[in-house]
Amino acid sequence: MQPTQNMTLAQVSAHYLAGLTPEKRAEDQGELNKFIRWYGSDRPVAVLSIRDVDRYAEAASSWGGDVSRRLEPVEAAIRDLATQSDVAGFDETGVRAVGSLHWLHTVSTQVLTWYYAHKRRGHEAMDAAGILSDYRGIAVHDFWDSYLKYGCGHAFCNAHLLRELVFLWEEQDQKWAKSMIDHLLDIKDAVDTARTAGQTLLPDADLDRFFERYERIVEAGYAQNPPATPAPGPKRRGRRKQSKARNLLDRFRDHPDSILAFMCDFAVPFDNNMSERDLRMMKLRQKISGTFRNFNALVDFCRIRGYVSTARKNGINALDAMRRVFLGDPFIPAVNTS
Protein backbone atom coordinates (compact mmCIF):
# COMPACT_ATOMS: atom_id res chain seq x y z
CA MET A 1 0.00 0.00 0.00
CA GLN A 2 1.31 3.40 -0.96
CA PRO A 3 0.93 6.26 1.55
CA THR A 4 -1.71 8.86 0.72
CA GLN A 5 -2.59 12.35 1.93
CA ASN A 6 -5.55 10.86 3.84
CA MET A 7 -3.29 8.83 6.11
CA THR A 8 -2.17 10.06 9.52
CA LEU A 9 1.40 11.00 10.18
CA ALA A 10 1.83 7.87 12.35
CA GLN A 11 0.58 5.66 9.50
CA VAL A 12 2.91 7.29 6.98
CA SER A 13 5.82 6.94 9.39
CA ALA A 14 5.07 3.28 10.06
CA HIS A 15 4.83 2.61 6.32
CA TYR A 16 8.19 4.23 5.76
CA LEU A 17 9.94 2.51 8.68
CA ALA A 18 8.61 -0.90 7.66
CA GLY A 19 10.62 -0.72 4.46
CA LEU A 20 13.96 -0.09 6.18
CA THR A 21 16.63 -2.46 7.35
CA PRO A 22 16.74 -2.92 11.14
CA GLU A 23 19.88 -0.77 11.39
CA LYS A 24 18.44 2.06 9.31
CA ARG A 25 15.10 1.83 11.15
CA ALA A 26 16.84 2.29 14.50
CA GLU A 27 18.72 5.29 13.16
CA ASP A 28 15.70 7.10 11.69
CA GLN A 29 12.95 6.20 14.13
CA GLY A 30 14.10 8.57 16.87
CA GLU A 31 14.02 11.64 14.65
CA LEU A 32 10.67 10.73 13.14
CA ASN A 33 9.18 10.17 16.58
CA LYS A 34 10.26 13.66 17.65
CA PHE A 35 8.25 15.20 14.84
CA ILE A 36 5.29 12.85 15.34
CA ARG A 37 5.08 13.65 19.06
CA TRP A 38 5.15 17.34 18.32
CA TYR A 39 2.77 17.30 15.33
CA GLY A 40 0.31 14.66 16.59
CA SER A 41 0.31 11.05 15.49
CA ASP A 42 -3.41 11.00 14.57
CA ARG A 43 -3.41 14.18 12.49
CA PRO A 44 -3.72 13.64 8.73
CA VAL A 45 -0.74 14.51 6.60
CA ALA A 46 -2.93 16.63 4.31
CA VAL A 47 -3.48 19.33 6.95
CA LEU A 48 0.21 19.96 7.65
CA SER A 49 0.84 23.63 6.84
CA ILE A 50 3.78 26.00 6.62
CA ARG A 51 2.65 27.50 9.93
CA ASP A 52 3.01 24.06 11.53
CA VAL A 53 6.55 23.79 10.22
CA ASP A 54 7.37 27.26 11.52
CA ARG A 55 6.18 26.26 14.98
CA TYR A 56 8.17 23.05 14.78
CA ALA A 57 11.25 25.03 13.77
CA GLU A 58 10.92 27.05 16.95
CA ALA A 59 10.38 23.93 19.05
CA ALA A 60 13.32 22.16 17.39
CA SER A 61 15.65 24.94 18.48
CA SER A 62 14.88 24.09 22.11
CA TRP A 63 15.91 20.47 21.52
CA GLY A 64 19.56 21.42 21.24
CA GLY A 65 19.50 22.63 17.64
CA ASP A 66 19.89 19.13 16.18
CA VAL A 67 17.71 19.86 13.17
CA SER A 68 19.45 23.18 12.64
CA ARG A 69 22.89 21.58 12.74
CA ARG A 70 21.83 19.11 10.07
CA LEU A 71 20.88 22.03 7.87
CA GLU A 72 24.14 23.97 8.16
CA PRO A 73 25.50 22.70 4.80
CA VAL A 74 22.13 23.37 3.14
CA GLU A 75 22.11 26.92 4.45
CA ALA A 76 25.64 27.40 3.09
CA ALA A 77 24.54 26.13 -0.32
CA ILE A 78 21.53 28.47 -0.37
CA ARG A 79 23.74 31.40 0.59
CA ASP A 80 26.30 30.60 -2.14
CA LEU A 81 23.61 30.25 -4.80
CA ALA A 82 21.98 33.51 -3.72
CA THR A 83 25.35 35.26 -4.06
CA GLN A 84 25.62 33.97 -7.64
CA SER A 85 22.06 34.79 -8.68
CA ASP A 86 21.41 37.29 -11.47
CA VAL A 87 18.60 39.06 -9.60
CA ALA A 88 17.76 38.90 -5.88
CA GLY A 89 15.53 40.82 -3.51
CA PHE A 90 16.98 42.20 -0.27
CA ASP A 91 14.96 43.32 2.74
CA GLU A 92 15.12 43.52 6.52
CA THR A 93 12.80 43.79 9.50
CA GLY A 94 13.08 44.13 13.24
CA VAL A 95 12.66 41.10 15.50
CA ARG A 96 12.82 40.78 19.28
CA ALA A 97 15.46 38.47 20.72
CA VAL A 98 17.08 38.26 24.16
CA GLY A 99 14.96 41.19 25.28
CA SER A 100 16.17 43.65 22.65
CA LEU A 101 15.66 44.60 19.02
CA HIS A 102 17.60 42.59 16.44
CA TRP A 103 17.37 42.66 12.66
CA LEU A 104 16.35 39.86 10.36
CA HIS A 105 17.76 40.20 6.84
CA THR A 106 16.56 38.18 3.87
CA VAL A 107 17.80 37.45 0.37
CA SER A 108 15.10 36.08 -1.92
CA THR A 109 14.93 34.75 -5.46
CA GLN A 110 12.26 32.74 -7.25
CA VAL A 111 13.85 29.52 -5.93
CA LEU A 112 15.83 30.54 -2.84
CA THR A 113 15.24 32.08 0.59
CA TRP A 114 18.11 32.93 2.94
CA TYR A 115 17.74 34.60 6.33
CA TYR A 116 20.40 36.24 8.47
CA ALA A 117 19.96 37.60 12.00
CA HIS A 118 22.14 40.39 13.40
CA LYS A 119 22.08 43.01 16.14
CA ARG A 120 22.41 45.78 13.54
CA ARG A 121 20.39 46.80 10.54
CA GLY A 122 22.81 48.56 8.22
CA HIS A 123 26.24 48.25 6.67
CA GLU A 124 27.76 46.32 9.57
CA ALA A 125 25.15 43.57 9.32
CA MET A 126 25.28 43.46 5.53
CA ASP A 127 29.05 43.06 5.58
CA ALA A 128 28.79 40.32 8.19
CA ALA A 129 26.21 38.47 6.08
CA GLY A 130 28.79 38.44 3.30
CA ILE A 131 26.49 38.44 0.27
CA LEU A 132 26.26 42.02 -0.96
CA SER A 133 30.02 42.57 -0.69
CA ASP A 134 30.53 39.81 -3.28
CA TYR A 135 27.30 40.23 -5.24
CA ARG A 136 27.51 41.13 -8.92
CA GLY A 137 23.88 40.71 -9.94
CA ILE A 138 20.99 43.15 -9.59
CA ALA A 139 19.83 43.79 -6.02
CA VAL A 140 16.16 44.74 -5.67
CA HIS A 141 15.50 46.80 -2.54
CA ASP A 142 13.96 49.94 -1.13
CA PHE A 143 15.77 53.27 -1.25
CA TRP A 144 17.95 52.84 1.79
CA ASP A 145 21.44 54.27 1.66
CA SER A 146 23.19 51.22 3.11
CA TYR A 147 22.33 49.15 0.03
CA LEU A 148 23.75 51.76 -2.34
CA LYS A 149 27.23 51.42 -0.86
CA TYR A 150 27.71 48.13 -2.70
CA GLY A 151 28.98 47.84 -6.27
CA CYS A 152 26.29 45.54 -7.65
CA GLY A 153 23.42 46.62 -9.88
CA HIS A 154 20.47 48.21 -8.10
CA ALA A 155 16.73 48.17 -8.78
CA PHE A 156 14.37 50.09 -6.53
CA CYS A 157 11.10 48.64 -5.30
CA ASN A 158 8.43 50.57 -7.17
CA ALA A 159 5.76 49.56 -4.67
CA HIS A 160 7.55 51.76 -2.13
CA LEU A 161 7.75 54.60 -4.63
CA LEU A 162 4.06 54.30 -5.47
CA ARG A 163 3.14 54.61 -1.79
CA GLU A 164 5.16 57.81 -1.51
CA LEU A 165 3.67 59.16 -4.72
CA VAL A 166 0.11 58.39 -3.57
CA PHE A 167 0.74 60.33 -0.35
CA LEU A 168 2.01 63.37 -2.27
CA TRP A 169 -0.93 63.24 -4.67
CA GLU A 170 -3.68 62.68 -2.10
CA GLU A 171 -2.33 64.76 0.79
CA GLN A 172 -0.38 67.54 -0.94
CA ASP A 173 -2.08 67.79 -4.33
CA GLN A 174 1.19 67.13 -6.17
CA LYS A 175 -0.07 66.75 -9.73
CA TRP A 176 3.26 65.45 -11.04
CA ALA A 177 2.99 62.57 -8.54
CA LYS A 178 -0.31 61.44 -10.09
CA SER A 179 1.30 61.60 -13.54
CA MET A 180 4.23 59.49 -12.35
CA ILE A 181 1.91 56.92 -10.75
CA ASP A 182 0.06 56.51 -14.04
CA HIS A 183 3.30 56.40 -16.01
CA LEU A 184 4.96 53.70 -13.89
CA LEU A 185 1.83 51.56 -14.06
CA ASP A 186 1.62 52.07 -17.83
CA ILE A 187 5.20 50.83 -18.19
CA LYS A 188 4.43 47.86 -15.98
CA ASP A 189 1.42 46.98 -18.15
CA ALA A 190 3.57 47.21 -21.27
CA VAL A 191 6.22 44.94 -19.77
CA ASP A 192 3.61 42.42 -18.60
CA THR A 193 1.96 42.38 -22.03
CA ALA A 194 5.28 41.92 -23.80
CA ARG A 195 6.34 39.15 -21.44
CA THR A 196 3.02 37.33 -21.93
CA ALA A 197 3.57 37.55 -25.69
CA GLY A 198 6.93 35.84 -25.31
CA GLN A 199 9.06 38.93 -25.80
CA THR A 200 12.20 39.51 -23.75
CA LEU A 201 12.63 43.24 -24.39
CA LEU A 202 10.50 46.26 -25.18
CA PRO A 203 11.11 47.87 -28.61
CA ASP A 204 13.65 50.69 -28.57
CA ALA A 205 10.98 53.16 -29.63
CA ASP A 206 8.89 52.29 -26.58
CA LEU A 207 11.90 52.55 -24.27
CA ASP A 208 12.73 56.00 -25.61
CA ARG A 209 9.13 57.16 -25.36
CA PHE A 210 8.74 55.94 -21.79
CA PHE A 211 12.02 57.49 -20.67
CA GLU A 212 11.27 60.85 -22.29
CA ARG A 213 7.86 60.93 -20.59
CA TYR A 214 9.56 60.08 -17.28
CA GLU A 215 11.93 63.04 -17.65
CA ARG A 216 9.10 65.43 -18.51
CA ILE A 217 7.18 64.42 -15.39
CA VAL A 218 10.25 65.04 -13.22
CA GLU A 219 10.70 68.47 -14.81
CA ALA A 220 7.04 69.28 -14.11
CA GLY A 221 7.55 68.21 -10.51
CA TYR A 222 10.45 70.60 -10.03
CA ALA A 223 8.38 73.39 -11.59
CA GLN A 224 5.69 72.74 -8.97
CA ASN A 225 8.30 72.58 -6.19
CA PRO A 226 10.92 75.33 -6.62
CA PRO A 227 13.78 75.50 -4.11
CA ALA A 228 12.85 76.99 -0.76
CA THR A 229 13.92 80.58 -0.19
CA PRO A 230 16.82 80.67 2.30
CA ALA A 231 15.93 82.09 5.68
CA PRO A 232 17.41 85.52 6.45
CA GLY A 233 20.51 85.64 8.60
CA PRO A 234 23.88 83.87 8.61
CA LYS A 235 24.32 81.00 6.18
CA ARG A 236 23.96 77.64 7.90
CA ARG A 237 26.26 74.71 7.31
CA GLY A 238 25.10 71.42 5.90
CA ARG A 239 22.43 70.43 3.46
CA ARG A 240 19.38 72.65 3.32
CA LYS A 241 16.18 70.96 4.45
CA GLN A 242 13.78 70.10 1.61
CA SER A 243 10.14 69.12 1.30
CA LYS A 244 9.14 65.47 0.89
CA ALA A 245 8.12 66.21 -2.68
CA ARG A 246 11.49 67.66 -3.61
CA ASN A 247 13.39 64.83 -1.90
CA LEU A 248 11.42 62.30 -3.92
CA LEU A 249 11.98 64.30 -7.11
CA ASP A 250 15.73 64.18 -6.45
CA ARG A 251 15.49 60.42 -6.24
CA PHE A 252 13.66 60.19 -9.57
CA ARG A 253 16.17 62.57 -11.17
CA ASP A 254 19.30 60.86 -9.81
CA HIS A 255 18.32 57.19 -10.13
CA PRO A 256 16.29 56.64 -13.32
CA ASP A 257 18.19 53.44 -14.20
CA SER A 258 17.40 51.84 -10.83
CA ILE A 259 13.76 52.93 -10.87
CA LEU A 260 13.19 51.78 -14.46
CA ALA A 261 15.35 48.64 -14.26
CA PHE A 262 12.22 46.48 -14.63
CA MET A 263 11.52 48.20 -17.97
CA CYS A 264 14.95 47.45 -19.44
CA ASP A 265 15.41 43.92 -18.06
CA PHE A 266 12.40 41.61 -17.80
CA ALA A 267 14.22 39.50 -15.19
CA VAL A 268 13.94 42.42 -12.76
CA PRO A 269 10.58 42.58 -10.93
CA PHE A 270 8.54 45.75 -10.65
CA ASP A 271 8.64 45.54 -6.85
CA ASN A 272 10.29 43.66 -4.00
CA ASN A 273 7.16 41.81 -2.90
CA MET A 274 8.94 38.46 -2.99
CA SER A 275 11.33 39.47 -0.18
CA GLU A 276 8.52 41.14 1.74
CA ARG A 277 6.48 37.92 1.57
CA ASP A 278 9.43 35.92 2.83
CA LEU A 279 9.69 38.26 5.83
CA ARG A 280 5.94 38.38 6.48
CA MET A 281 5.79 34.86 7.93
CA MET A 282 8.66 35.67 10.28
CA LYS A 283 6.78 38.72 11.54
CA LEU A 284 3.65 36.64 11.98
CA ARG A 285 5.60 34.14 14.07
CA GLN A 286 6.73 36.92 16.39
CA LYS A 287 3.19 38.26 16.79
CA ILE A 288 2.01 34.80 17.80
CA SER A 289 4.93 33.57 19.93
CA GLY A 290 6.71 36.72 21.05
CA THR A 291 10.44 37.19 21.52
CA PHE A 292 13.22 34.64 21.10
CA ARG A 293 14.76 33.94 24.48
CA ASN A 294 18.26 33.47 23.13
CA PHE A 295 20.08 34.44 19.96
CA ASN A 296 20.94 30.86 18.98
CA ALA A 297 17.22 30.01 18.91
CA LEU A 298 16.71 32.85 16.42
CA VAL A 299 19.60 31.58 14.27
CA ASP A 300 18.20 28.03 14.32
CA PHE A 301 14.74 29.26 13.41
CA CYS A 302 16.11 31.31 10.48
CA ARG A 303 18.04 28.32 9.15
CA ILE A 304 15.08 25.94 9.33
CA ARG A 305 12.58 28.46 7.97
CA GLY A 306 14.90 29.39 5.09
CA TYR A 307 15.28 25.73 4.21
CA VAL A 308 11.53 25.07 4.21
CA SER A 309 10.81 28.20 2.17
CA THR A 310 13.47 27.25 -0.39
CA ALA A 311 12.10 23.70 -0.64
CA ARG A 312 8.56 25.00 -1.20
CA LYS A 313 9.78 27.34 -3.96
CA ASN A 314 11.22 24.24 -5.64
CA GLY A 315 7.97 22.27 -5.49
CA ILE A 316 8.68 20.26 -2.32
CA ASN A 317 6.01 20.45 0.37
CA ALA A 318 6.87 21.19 3.97
CA LEU A 319 6.32 17.64 5.24
CA ASP A 320 8.57 16.08 2.60
CA ALA A 321 11.22 18.73 3.24
CA MET A 322 11.30 18.02 6.98
CA ARG A 323 11.13 14.25 6.47
CA ARG A 324 14.24 14.42 4.32
CA VAL A 325 16.08 16.25 7.10
CA PHE A 326 15.20 13.49 9.58
CA LEU A 327 16.37 10.86 7.12
CA GLY A 328 19.72 12.54 6.59
CA ASP A 329 18.97 13.55 2.99
CA PRO A 330 17.81 17.20 3.08
CA PHE A 331 16.88 18.93 -0.13
CA ILE A 332 19.80 20.99 -1.47
CA PRO A 333 19.10 23.37 -4.36
CA ALA A 334 21.56 22.82 -7.17
CA VAL A 335 20.45 25.19 -9.95
CA ASN A 336 21.96 28.67 -10.06
CA THR A 337 18.96 30.67 -11.14
CA SER A 338 16.99 33.70 -10.04
Phi, psi and omega in degrees: 000131177273142179293147179232168180293344179277349181281156176281165179298322179298319180294317179296318180296316180297320178298318180293312184295329182296336182269004182264159171290159180304321181293315181292324178298318180295325181289319187270337189296323182298315181292319178297321181296327177301311182293320181296317179297321181287315186281326183111115187295331183268359181280137180291146180299327186298336184266000178295127185239171178295328176296321178299318181292322177299316179295321178295322178300319178294316180296321182298328181294335178275357178263023177094008176071023183298314179297318180298317180299322178296335184264002180304312179293330177292315178301319179296321179293317179299315180299315181297318180293322178297322179296329182269355186291152180286323180221135178212146176266139180237136180203170180206156178208155179282146178215143182273131176208137179054036175077009180217170181281128171241176182235132178255117180257145178227147170237125188229136168232184179296336186234004184223147170222126179229129180248150178215127181256140181206158179286343183244163181260323195265224190302320181300315180292319181295322176294318181295324179295326172077020177259306185297328180295335180250001188280136180236007177272205178254120179266123178263127185197174174279176183274081177237129192302327183301323179294325187286353179284348184263152189273012177281178171286154183230138174227125182276146177288114182285342175296321176296315180298319180298321178297319179292321179294319178299318178300313182296323180288313186280326186260335185235006177055041177276101186295325178298327181296318177296320178297320181289323175303308181299321184292314179298320179290327176295318178296317179301316178299320180294319179294316180298318180296317180294319180296317179299327180279002178089007179279157179245351179212153170280151176301149181303324180297320178292319178300315180296317181296316180295319182291320179296319177297320177303312181295322179295322179293319178297317178299319178296324178296317178295324178297326179280344184228073180293161179302145179292144177289127180302143178291146178296155179113187182300146180290131181270149177282162175088179183284136180288137180294137181239166175286164176299322181297315183289324176299318180291323176299320178300322179294315178296323180290318189273341187229048181296324182295322180285325180288322183260018181302325181294336180283325186268340182222110184293346177285343181271126180286160178293328184223184179248033184298330181299313178294321180296323176295320180294332177276336187299319180294327178292321177293322178297319178301319181292322178298325183279315190253348179084203188285157170276134185279342173213157186292325180298326177296322177294317179298315179298317181297317179299318182295314182291317181294321177297321178296312182296318179297317178297316179300316181296323177295339179258019174082015179252124183287165187300319181297313179297322180298315180289323179300320181295328176296314181298329183270005177078017181226061183295152176294131176235116179296140186236352186259124177277094181213156177269000000 
